[in-house]
Amino acid sequence: MGIASILTMLLTGIGFALIAIGIGKGFGMHSWNPQKGEPYECGIPTEGVTWVQFNVGYYLFSLVYLVFDVEIVFLFPWATVVKEMGMFAFVEIILFSLFLFMGLLYAFKKKALSWM
């Protein structure tokens, strides 16, 4: 793939995005009322200040969960071809799991998995 192909794909992607936004702006209904700007929480009207700061630990916990969720997605295709690939596939998945385990140890060290 040359630079022309990459630029063509990039410009095509940007073009499709701009066309989709333009169609939404052109054909969408536009109305504004103050209620649209309010935060919505389960149909219950908000009371008091709605800008509440959350602890970053919840975010880190979810990121660690996503990392291991993605690992499972990679393990399924590996399991289907492990016999055909032989020892190479086995070593690769051991290294992959080792890197993820090191990430888990790092998360434990930084106390990212301790619930508030």
Contacts in CASP RR format, 6 or more apart in sequence:
PFRMAT RR
TARGET T0000
AUTHOR 0000-0000-0000
METHOD contacts of the structure
MODEL  1
MGIASILTMLLTGIGFALIAIGIGKGFGMHSWNPQKGEPYECGIPTEGVT
WVQFNVGYYLFSLVYLVFDVEIVFLFPWATVVKEMGMFAFVEIILFSLFL
FMGLLYAFKKKALSWM
38 46 0 8 1.000
38 50 0 8 1.000
39 46 0 8 1.000
39 50 0 8 1.000
55 116 0 8 1.000
57 112 0 8 1.000
57 116 0 8 1.000
58 116 0 8 1.000
60 107 0 8 1.000
60 110 0 8 1.000
60 112 0 8 1.000
61 112 0 8 1.000
61 113 0 8 1.000
61 115 0 8 1.000
64 104 0 8 1.000
64 107 0 8 1.000
64 112 0 8 1.000
64 113 0 8 1.000
67 100 0 8 1.000
67 103 0 8 1.000
68 100 0 8 1.000
68 104 0 8 1.000
71 96 0 8 1.000
71 97 0 8 1.000
71 100 0 8 1.000
74 96 0 8 1.000
75 93 0 8 1.000
78 89 0 8 1.000
78 92 0 8 1.000
78 93 0 8 1.000
81 89 0 8 1.000
82 89 0 8 1.000
82 90 0 8 1.000
82 93 0 8 1.000
107 113 0 8 1.000
END
